[in-house]
């Protein structure tokens, strides 16, 4: 039905990149993710649950949690300092954070839990 799925993922990444404030920054990583403001938490919950669904079908779409993290990590987890050196230095950390979120989300029984890693 969709001719180019890259357009959809690019649009989604663009939306998150253009938010005046990111969902969360690397400076907030020591905090409990459930302590994020309500609308940030709900948005992150929905997106990570969706990415988990995509990863669950990786045998068909080749998008395992790591691949999804490489695509969405830099957009979802921004550095607290907006300079190129910090962005490059913390890039692997941002990938790992998003990968861990995707791997440890549970949507059973209609509740959303992020299992502590």
C-alpha positions, -999 to +999 in steps of 0.1 A: +000+000+000+028+025+009+053+029-019+081+044+002+081+037+039+113+058+043+091+089+038+070+080+068+100+074+091+117+106+078+085+125+086+084+111+121+120+118+128+116+153+114+086+159+138+107+148+168+137+168+157+117+200+153+101+198+188+111+229+208+122+206+236+132+169+231+113+140+247+144+137+269+180+146+270+211+126+280+211+147+312+178+131+323+190+095+318+197+088+355+160+097+363+131+073+362+115+076+328+081+076+344+090+109+360+089+126+326+061+152+321+029+133+313+027+142+276+063+133+271+059+100+288+028+091+269+044+101+236+075+080+243+054+051+255+034+051+223+065+054+200+086+028+218+056+004+218+053+009+181+090+004+175+087-028+195+060-040+172+082-033+142+111-051+159+089-081+166+085-085+128+122-081+120+124-114+101+103-097+074+114-060+077+150-064+088+145-038+115+158-053+148+159-031+179+195-021+171+186-010+136+157+010+149+179+025+176+204+037+149+176+054+131+157+070+160+183+073+187+198+106+177+164+121+172+148+109+205+177+114+229+194+147+224+225+159+242+220+185+269+246+206+251+238+216+216+273+212+200+288+188+175+315+174+198+289+163+225+266+149+198+294+127+183+308+117+217+275+105+231+261+090+199+267+053+210+250+060+243+219+073+226+217+043+204+220+020+234+193+039+253+167+036+225+177-001+219+172-009+255+139+009+256+127-012+227+140-044+241+125-039+275+090-026+268+061-048+277+026-040+265+008-071+280-027-067+295-030-032+281-005-017+305+028-002+296+058-011+317+094-003+311+114-030+327+144-016+345+176-028+329 
